[in-house]
């Protein structure tokens, strides 16, 4: 596949079913599909509310990758764009699509005048770690994540 066949663009509401499906594919890859509980309706509501944006990678009429991100704030640095999830469909990996998507995400951070782009990567995911290192990314090992889950009835 030629990278010229790939179009990276801002996602629209109509893209959310494919984005949702790709996030599920990522959850399976990360060995945690049972933890993926956000519904397509959640995605649609939160997208419409401006909670997050997406970039999608299209090959023809097929969406083959996506990046989902949102604006946040670093008290030490200022504006920060947080990359929540980033995935390329399994059959399309290792073809440069991930690089195109990630570069587009970094460009969005620049456009939004962010001083920092941030994301998480699993410690066992060597292909992802190697990918980010190609961008001279700092991979922190000294900060631990904290979280509390809420359930709604």
QUIFEN-V99274 format. One line per field, one symbol per residue. phi: phi as a letter, one per 30 degrees, with the letter a starting at -180 (. if undefined). burial: + if it has 9 or more other ideal C-beta (glycine too) atoms within 8 Angstrom, else -. Layout:
phi->???
burial->???
This chain:
phi->.ddddcccbddbedddeddeddddedddedibddddcdcdddeddddddidbbbcbccbiccdcaabcbadbbcdccjebccddbabceedcdibjdeddddddddddddddhdcacbacbddcdeedededddchddcdbcccdbabccccc
burial->--+--+-+--+---++-+++-++++++--------+------++-++----++++++++---+++++++++--+----+++++-+++++--++---++-+++-+++-++--+-+-+++--+---+--++-+++--------------------
